[in-house]
Amino acid sequence: MQIADIPVPDTLAARGALELATQYQSPAITAHALRSWLWAEAFARVDGITGIDHELLYVAAVLHDVGTVAEYDNHTLSYEHAGGHVGIALTAGAGWEPARRQRVLEVIVRHNWPSVDPAMDAEGHLLETATALDISGARPDALPEDFRREVLRAHPRGTLAAEFGACVLDQAARKPDTAARRLAEGGVVAKLAANPLERR
């Protein structure tokens, strides 16, 4: 498995998502988003999950943390809901039908669930699994070693641990009824530091 085996969707929505991410997010958060997309596509292969909407998965992965940036941070909504609504706006402009636009919101929100049943939401499951690897270090040996190294070379982790840890703590303090509080209380800062991907 190689990055070259996973084509970037060449669509208006995909290009727009990456442009928004790179304009508003830090390089470390955008690299996390792109790694999450690649991990998600790789997990689909190793776990035999088929029939996924690759464009939807890409857009959701690239924008899944955009709700943490100042310009899109909502004072009442969780950052995943805020980011999901950015995804709805983007894909509306790209001409997606309402039901498919809603799927972007669902996938982004569900990436912060403790787990997602792939039979209920394959893309949500894959993004949750991928972000669990990139943030908490879950299932680090499920993907081929050479592929993991290639992805980390292409999209280095940089300051992700410090940035994302601080972001979650801030979100949890300001919005204690959201998933950020569960992540903070679950030790996300320690999990980021102990993630085996940090040592590669």
Secondary structure in CASP SS format (residue, H / E / C, confidence):
PFRMAT SS
TARGET T0000
AUTHOR 0000-0000-0000
METHOD secondary structure of the structure
MODEL  1
M C 1.00
Q C 1.00
I H 1.00
A H 1.00
D H 1.00
I C 1.00
P C 1.00
V C 1.00
P C 1.00
D C 1.00
T C 1.00
L H 1.00
A H 1.00
A H 1.00
R H 1.00
G H 1.00
A H 1.00
L H 1.00
E H 1.00
L H 1.00
A H 1.00
T H 1.00
Q H 1.00
Y H 1.00
Q C 1.00
S C 1.00
P H 1.00
A H 1.00
I H 1.00
T H 1.00
A H 1.00
H H 1.00
A H 1.00
L H 1.00
R H 1.00
S H 1.00
W H 1.00
L H 1.00
W H 1.00
A H 1.00
E H 1.00
A H 1.00
F H 1.00
A H 1.00
R H 1.00
V H 1.00
D C 1.00
G C 1.00
I C 1.00
T C 1.00
G C 1.00
I C 1.00
D C 1.00
H H 1.00
E H 1.00
L H 1.00
L H 1.00
Y H 1.00
V H 1.00
A H 1.00
A H 1.00
V H 1.00
L H 1.00
H C 1.00
D C 1.00
V H 1.00
G H 1.00
T H 1.00
V C 1.00
A C 1.00
E C 1.00
Y C 1.00
D C 1.00
N C 1.00
H C 1.00
T C 1.00
L C 1.00
S C 1.00
Y H 1.00
E H 1.00
H H 1.00
A H 1.00
G H 1.00
G H 1.00
H H 1.00
V H 1.00
G H 1.00
I H 1.00
A H 1.00
L H 1.00
T H 1.00
A H 1.00
G H 1.00
A C 1.00
G C 1.00
W C 1.00
E C 1.00
P H 1.00
A H 1.00
R H 1.00
R H 1.00
Q H 1.00
R H 1.00
V H 1.00
L H 1.00
E H 1.00
V H 1.00
I H 1.00
V H 1.00
R H 1.00
H C 1.00
N C 1.00
W C 1.00
P C 1.00
S C 1.00
V C 1.00
D C 1.00
P C 1.00
A C 1.00
M C 1.00
D C 1.00
A H 1.00
E H 1.00
G H 1.00
H H 1.00
L H 1.00
L H 1.00
E H 1.00
T H 1.00
A H 1.00
T H 1.00
A H 1.00
L H 1.00
D H 1.00
I H 1.00
S H 1.00
G C 1.00
A C 1.00
R C 1.00
P C 1.00
D C 1.00
A C 1.00
L C 1.00
P C 1.00
E H 1.00
D H 1.00
F H 1.00
R H 1.00
R H 1.00
E H 1.00
V H 1.00
L H 1.00
R H 1.00
A H 1.00
H C 1.00
P C 1.00
R C 1.00
G C 1.00
T C 1.00
L H 1.00
A H 1.00
A H 1.00
E H 1.00
F H 1.00
G H 1.00
A H 1.00
C H 1.00
V H 1.00
L H 1.00
D H 1.00
Q H 1.00
A H 1.00
A H 1.00
R H 1.00
K C 1.00
P C 1.00
D C 1.00
T C 1.00
A H 1.00
A H 1.00
R H 1.00
R H 1.00
L H 1.00
A H 1.00
E H 1.00
G C 1.00
G C 1.00
V H 1.00
V H 1.00
A H 1.00
K H 1.00
L H 1.00
A H 1.00
A H 1.00
N C 1.00
P H 1.00
L H 1.00
E H 1.00
R H 1.00
R C 1.00
END
